[in-house]
Amino acid sequence: MSLTPNYLEDRICLNVLANSVENAKDCYEAAEGHVVLGVLSKNYDSDEAAIEDMQKYQVATDNALSVGLGAGDPNQSQMVSRISAKLQPQHVNQVFTGVGTSRALLGQNDTVINGLVSPTGKVGYVNIATGPLSSQAPSGEVPIETAIQLLKDMGGSSIKYFPMKGLAHKEEYQAVAKACAENDFYLEPTGGIDLTNFEEIVQIAVDAGVKKIIPHVYSSIIDKETGDTKPEDVKTLLDMMKKILK
């Protein structure tokens, strides 16, 4: 099983939530494999239960598993690291301070590990205080370039920029994309992304020259009745990705 996400044109890979193994399979097929499927650690009572269930997703999707925190919950950081060590997924979601632990426990450099940083309202600066304790402290605002180098020091692969609220922080996001491109770092725009703003958000990262982009599209494409991510919407997003890279 590959430890690396299957990027479209070696550039973009979707990240969507999977409500069940069946839903994961349907979304994987709809994205023609260019997707990682988010399964949230917060939904499990124990490491054992999470590992046992997430292994089924790995088998169904050729390891296109993204181990999630659960709405960026910093208290899930340690559990994510522990279960990822055993699962060896393609993608791991982490708060800023959890990246080093995850990389050390994974024991390899292929799995993508993102580090969560948040908008600050100031162009060129991000908040890195997203850990279990640091998120309770005053905001830790550092230049985006510094945040990237700190994540590199810890073995991180990408900036998870959350919560973006769609295009509410457009100028800040453009600066983040530029910094990721200049510092050879991946970018994962997250929060408030939907079928109406997806193209513009991904286009900004592509135009900036970001090497690998993993946009997270969550609640906006989830069927409110079933809780499933809609495969037809995943296919629409894939078509947009193909159009952007044409």
BAKE-69379 format. One record per residue (C-alpha): x, y, z; residue number from 1. Coordinates in Angstrom, 2 decimals, always signed. Layout:
N
+---------+---------+---------+-----+
!      xx !      yy !      zz ! seq !
+---------+---------+---------+-----+
!       X !       Y !       Z ! NUM !
...
+---------+---------+---------+-----+
# end
This chain:
246
+---------+---------+---------+-----+
!      xx !      yy !      zz ! seq !
+---------+---------+---------+-----+
!   +0.00 !   +0.00 !   +0.00 !   1 !
!   +1.32 !   +3.41 !   -0.96 !   2 !
!   +2.13 !   +5.83 !   +1.86 !   3 !
!   +1.81 !   +8.83 !   -0.47 !   4 !
!   -1.46 !  +10.45 !   -1.57 !   5 !
!   -2.39 !  +10.04 !   -5.24 !   6 !
!   -2.24 !  +13.62 !   -6.52 !   7 !
!   -3.92 !  +14.67 !   -9.75 !   8 !
!   -1.10 !  +15.69 !  -12.13 !   9 !
!   +1.22 !  +15.27 !   -9.13 !  10 !
!   -0.29 !  +18.50 !   -7.78 !  11 !
!   -3.73 !  +18.37 !   -6.12 !  12 !
!   -5.38 !  +15.79 !   -3.86 !  13 !
!   -8.82 !  +16.26 !   -2.30 !  14 !
!   -9.53 !  +15.69 !   +1.38 !  15 !
!  -13.14 !  +14.82 !   +2.26 !  16 !
!  -14.78 !  +13.09 !   +5.20 !  17 !
!  -15.96 !   +9.50 !   +4.97 !  18 !
!  -19.03 !   +8.53 !   +6.98 !  19 !
!  -18.58 !   +4.77 !   +6.42 !  20 !
!  -16.34 !   +2.37 !   +4.53 !  21 !
!  -18.94 !   +2.24 !   +1.77 !  22 !
!  -19.04 !   +6.05 !   +1.57 !  23 !
!  -15.24 !   +6.14 !   +1.47 !  24 !
!  -15.20 !   +3.70 !   -1.44 !  25 !
!  -17.82 !   +5.69 !   -3.37 !  26 !
!  -15.92 !   +8.97 !   -2.85 !  27 !
!  -12.60 !   +7.33 !   -3.74 !  28 !
!  -14.07 !   +6.13 !   -7.03 !  29 !
!  -15.75 !   +9.50 !   -7.72 !  30 !
!  -12.38 !  +11.24 !   -7.27 !  31 !
!  -10.66 !   +8.63 !   -9.48 !  32 !
!   -8.36 !   +7.96 !   -6.53 !  33 !
!   -7.18 !  +11.57 !   -6.19 !  34 !
!   -8.46 !  +11.89 !   -2.62 !  35 !
!   -7.68 !  +11.09 !   +0.98 !  36 !
!  -10.65 !  +10.13 !   +3.12 !  37 !
!  -10.89 !  +11.72 !   +6.54 !  38 !
!  -11.86 !   +9.52 !   +9.47 !  39 !
!  -11.99 !  +11.28 !  +12.84 !  40 !
!  -10.19 !   +9.84 !  +15.86 !  41 !
!  -12.67 !  +11.70 !  +18.09 !  42 !
!  -15.39 !   +9.25 !  +17.02 !  43 !
!  -13.71 !   +6.32 !  +18.80 !  44 !
!  -13.56 !   +5.43 !  +22.48 !  45 !
!  -10.18 !   +3.73 !  +22.30 !  46 !
!   -7.05 !   +3.43 !  +20.16 !  47 !
!   -7.88 !   -0.22 !  +19.51 !  48 !
!  -11.38 !   +0.55 !  +18.22 !  49 !
!  -10.03 !   +3.32 !  +15.96 !  50 !
!   -7.25 !   +1.15 !  +14.54 !  51 !
!   -9.53 !   -1.81 !  +13.89 !  52 !
!  -12.12 !   +0.31 !  +12.09 !  53 !
!   -9.72 !   +2.56 !  +10.16 !  54 !
!   -7.91 !   -0.50 !   +8.78 !  55 !
!  -11.13 !   -1.33 !   +6.89 !  56 !
!  -10.98 !   +2.10 !   +5.22 !  57 !
!   -7.36 !   +1.48 !   +4.24 !  58 !
!   -8.22 !   -1.82 !   +2.57 !  59 !
!  -11.20 !   -0.31 !   +0.70 !  60 !
!   -9.28 !   +2.72 !   -0.64 !  61 !
!   -5.71 !   +1.49 !   -1.17 !  62 !
!   -4.60 !   +3.28 !   +2.02 !  63 !
!   -6.08 !   +6.69 !   +1.08 !  64 !
!   -6.77 !   +7.29 !   +4.77 !  65 !
!   -6.51 !  +10.68 !   +6.44 !  66 !
!   -6.45 !  +10.30 !  +10.22 !  67 !
!   -8.38 !  +13.28 !  +11.59 !  68 !
!   -8.54 !  +15.04 !  +14.92 !  69 !
!  -12.20 !  +16.07 !  +14.88 !  70 !
!  -12.86 !  +19.75 !  +14.10 !  71 !
!   -9.19 !  +20.47 !  +14.83 !  72 !
!   -9.62 !  +19.39 !  +18.47 !  73 !
!   -6.16 !  +19.73 !  +20.05 !  74 !
!   -7.05 !  +17.19 !  +22.73 !  75 !
!   -7.02 !  +14.48 !  +20.04 !  76 !
!   -3.39 !  +15.18 !  +19.13 !  77 !
!   -1.80 !  +12.34 !  +21.11 !  78 !
!   -4.37 !   +9.76 !  +20.00 !  79 !
!   -3.82 !  +10.71 !  +16.35 !  80 !
!   -0.07 !  +10.17 !  +16.77 !  81 !
!   -0.50 !   +6.80 !  +18.49 !  82 !
!   -2.97 !   +5.31 !  +16.03 !  83 !
!   -1.14 !   +6.70 !  +12.99 !  84 !
!   +2.04 !   +4.93 !  +14.14 !  85 !
!   +0.19 !   +1.64 !  +13.84 !  86 !
!   -1.91 !   +2.46 !  +10.76 !  87 !
!   +0.76 !   +4.13 !   +8.57 !  88 !
!   -1.85 !   +6.12 !   +6.60 !  89 !
!   -1.20 !   +8.42 !   +3.64 !  90 !
!   -2.25 !  +11.52 !   +5.57 !  91 !
!   -2.22 !  +12.73 !   +9.18 !  92 !
!   -3.91 !  +15.86 !  +10.56 !  93 !
!   -2.10 !  +17.49 !  +13.45 !  94 !
!   -2.11 !  +20.59 !  +15.59 !  95 !
!   +1.13 !  +22.55 !  +15.30 !  96 !
!   +2.71 !  +21.07 !  +18.43 !  97 !
!   +1.82 !  +17.46 !  +17.56 !  98 !
!   +3.76 !  +17.22 !  +14.32 !  99 !
!   +7.11 !  +16.07 !  +15.76 ! 100 !
!   +5.49 !  +13.30 !  +17.80 ! 101 !
!   +3.56 !  +12.02 !  +14.79 ! 102 !
!   +6.62 !  +11.99 !  +12.52 ! 103 !
!   +8.79 !  +10.24 !  +15.11 ! 104 !
!   +6.18 !   +7.55 !  +15.77 ! 105 !
!   +5.48 !   +7.01 !  +12.05 ! 106 !
!   +9.17 !   +6.28 !  +11.54 ! 107 !
!   +9.13 !   +7.30 !   +7.86 ! 108 !
!   +8.95 !  +10.49 !   +5.79 ! 109 !
!   +6.40 !   +9.51 !   +3.13 ! 110 !
!   +3.12 !  +10.06 !   +4.99 ! 111 !
!   +1.91 !  +13.66 !   +4.72 ! 112 !
!   +1.61 !  +15.34 !   +8.13 ! 113 !
!   +0.03 !  +18.76 !   +8.26 ! 114 !
!   +0.47 !  +21.29 !  +11.04 ! 115 !
!   -2.53 !  +23.43 !  +11.95 ! 116 !
!   -2.01 !  +27.20 !  +11.91 ! 117 !
!   -4.77 !  +29.80 !  +12.01 ! 118 !
!   -5.42 !  +33.20 !  +10.43 ! 119 !
!   -4.55 !  +36.18 !  +12.63 ! 120 !
!   -6.11 !  +39.09 !  +10.75 ! 121 !
!   -2.59 !  +40.20 !   +9.81 ! 122 !
!   -1.19 !  +39.46 !   +6.35 ! 123 !
!   +2.02 !  +37.44 !   +6.59 ! 124 !
!   +1.40 !  +36.18 !  +10.14 ! 125 !
!   -0.20 !  +32.98 !  +11.44 ! 126 !
!   -1.14 !  +31.71 !  +14.88 ! 127 !
!   +0.82 !  +28.57 !  +15.79 ! 128 !
!   -0.66 !  +28.20 !  +19.31 ! 129 !
!   -3.02 !  +25.40 !  +18.27 ! 130 !
!   -1.95 !  +22.63 !  +20.68 ! 131 !
!   -3.82 !  +21.27 !  +23.72 ! 132 !
!   -2.27 !  +23.81 !  +26.12 ! 133 !
!   -1.07 !  +26.52 !  +23.73 ! 134 !
!   -4.56 !  +26.99 !  +22.27 ! 135 !
!   -5.65 !  +28.12 !  +25.74 ! 136 !
!   -2.84 !  +30.69 !  +25.90 ! 137 !
!   -2.59 !  +34.07 !  +24.14 ! 138 !
!   -2.24 !  +33.77 !  +20.34 ! 139 !
!   +1.26 !  +32.81 !  +19.15 ! 140 !
!   +1.63 !  +34.99 !  +16.08 ! 141 !
!   +4.73 !  +34.40 !  +13.95 ! 142 !
!   +5.68 !  +35.20 !  +10.35 ! 143 !
!   +4.37 !  +32.49 !   +8.01 ! 144 !
!   +7.94 !  +31.76 !   +6.87 ! 145 !
!   +8.96 !  +31.02 !  +10.48 ! 146 !
!   +5.96 !  +28.73 !  +10.97 ! 147 !
!   +6.95 !  +26.77 !   +7.84 ! 148 !
!  +10.56 !  +26.33 !   +8.99 ! 149 !
!   +9.42 !  +25.28 !  +12.46 ! 150 !
!   +7.15 !  +22.65 !  +10.89 ! 151 !
!  +10.02 !  +21.47 !   +8.70 ! 152 !
!  +12.18 !  +21.15 !  +11.82 ! 153 !
!   +9.53 !  +18.84 !  +13.27 ! 154 !
!   +9.13 !  +16.73 !  +10.14 ! 155 !
!   +5.93 !  +18.32 !   +8.89 ! 156 !
!   +4.88 !  +18.27 !   +5.23 ! 157 !
!   +2.29 !  +21.01 !   +4.97 ! 158 !
!   +0.47 !  +23.98 !   +6.44 ! 159 !
!   -3.14 !  +23.25 !   +7.33 ! 160 !
!   -4.64 !  +26.73 !   +7.16 ! 161 !
!   -7.77 !  +26.64 !   +9.36 ! 162 !
!  -10.35 !  +28.07 !   +9.89 ! 163 !
!  -10.29 !  +29.98 !   +6.60 ! 164 !
!  -14.03 !  +30.70 !   +6.49 ! 165 !
!  -13.90 !  +30.36 !   +2.74 ! 166 !
!  -12.40 !  +33.53 !   +1.26 ! 167 !
!  -12.86 !  +35.70 !   +4.37 ! 168 !
!   -9.06 !  +35.83 !   +4.82 ! 169 !
!   -8.18 !  +35.99 !   +1.13 ! 170 !
!   -5.18 !  +38.33 !   +1.38 ! 171 !
!   -3.73 !  +36.40 !   +4.31 ! 172 !
!   -4.27 !  +33.14 !   +2.41 ! 173 !
!   -2.50 !  +34.53 !   -0.67 ! 174 !
!   +0.52 !  +35.37 !   +1.51 ! 175 !
!   +0.48 !  +31.85 !   +2.99 ! 176 !
!   +0.34 !  +30.31 !   -0.50 ! 177 !
!   +3.24 !  +32.48 !   -1.66 ! 178 !
!   +5.34 !  +31.49 !   +1.36 ! 179 !
!   +4.58 !  +27.78 !   +0.88 ! 180 !
!   +5.67 !  +28.02 !   -2.77 ! 181 !
!   +8.87 !  +29.88 !   -1.93 ! 182 !
!   +9.78 !  +27.49 !   +0.89 ! 183 !
!   +8.95 !  +24.23 !   -0.91 ! 184 !
!   +6.09 !  +23.34 !   +1.44 ! 185 !
!   +2.66 !  +21.84 !   +0.81 ! 186 !
!   -0.59 !  +23.71 !   +1.58 ! 187 !
!   -3.94 !  +22.48 !   +2.89 ! 188 !
!   -6.64 !  +25.17 !   +2.78 ! 189 !
!   -9.42 !  +24.22 !   +5.21 ! 190 !
!  -12.67 !  +25.66 !   +6.51 ! 191 !
!  -15.72 !  +27.01 !   +4.72 ! 192 !
!  -14.73 !  +25.61 !   +1.34 ! 193 !
!  -17.66 !  +24.69 !   -0.89 ! 194 !
!  -18.61 !  +24.18 !   -4.54 ! 195 !
!  -18.85 !  +27.94 !   -5.10 ! 196 !
!  -15.43 !  +29.03 !   -3.80 ! 197 !
!  -13.35 !  +25.84 !   -4.28 ! 198 !
!  -12.06 !  +26.80 !   -7.69 ! 199 !
!  -10.85 !  +30.24 !   -6.64 ! 200 !
!   -9.22 !  +28.93 !   -3.45 ! 201 !
!   -7.32 !  +26.17 !   -5.26 ! 202 !
!   -6.47 !  +28.49 !   -8.18 ! 203 !
!   -4.78 !  +30.93 !   -5.76 ! 204 !
!   -2.49 !  +28.14 !   -4.51 ! 205 !
!   -1.76 !  +26.90 !   -8.05 ! 206 !
!   -1.01 !  +30.42 !   -9.31 ! 207 !
!   +1.33 !  +30.99 !   -6.35 ! 208 !
!   +3.29 !  +27.93 !   -7.42 ! 209 !
!   +2.53 !  +25.66 !   -4.43 ! 210 !
!   +4.00 !  +22.24 !   -5.20 ! 211 !
!   +1.26 !  +20.11 !   -3.60 ! 212 !
!   -2.21 !  +21.24 !   -2.55 ! 213 !
!   -4.68 !  +19.27 !   -0.42 ! 214 !
!   -7.94 !  +21.25 !   -0.12 ! 215 !
!  -10.31 !  +20.03 !   +2.61 ! 216 !
!  -13.98 !  +20.13 !   +1.66 ! 217 !
!  -16.11 !  +18.92 !   +4.53 ! 218 !
!  -19.57 !  +19.90 !   +5.73 ! 219 !
!  -20.62 !  +21.73 !   +2.55 ! 220 !
!  -20.78 !  +18.47 !   +0.56 ! 221 !
!  -22.26 !  +16.25 !   +3.28 ! 222 !
!  -25.82 !  +14.98 !   +2.89 ! 223 !
!  -27.63 !  +16.31 !   +5.97 ! 224 !
!  -29.99 !  +13.30 !   +6.06 ! 225 !
!  -27.45 !  +10.47 !   +5.82 ! 226 !
!  -24.24 !  +12.11 !   +7.01 ! 227 !
!  -22.51 !  +10.80 !   +3.89 ! 228 !
!  -20.20 !  +12.91 !   +1.73 ! 229 !
!  -21.93 !  +13.11 !   -1.66 ! 230 !
!  -19.92 !  +11.27 !   -4.34 ! 231 !
!  -21.51 !  +13.41 !   -7.08 ! 232 !
!  -20.09 !  +16.53 !   -5.40 ! 233 !
!  -16.69 !  +14.86 !   -5.14 ! 234 !
!  -16.85 !  +14.24 !   -8.89 ! 235 !
!  -17.72 !  +17.93 !   -9.44 ! 236 !
!  -14.67 !  +18.94 !   -7.38 ! 237 !
!  -12.47 !  +16.57 !   -9.39 ! 238 !
!  -13.72 !  +18.15 !  -12.63 ! 239 !
!  -12.79 !  +21.59 !  -11.21 ! 240 !
!   -9.32 !  +20.32 !  -10.31 ! 241 !
!   -8.82 !  +19.03 !  -13.86 ! 242 !
!   -9.99 !  +22.36 !  -15.27 ! 243 !
!   -7.59 !  +24.32 !  -13.02 ! 244 !
!   -4.62 !  +22.18 !  -14.08 ! 245 !
!   -5.47 !  +22.17 !  -17.79 ! 246 !
+---------+---------+---------+-----+
# end
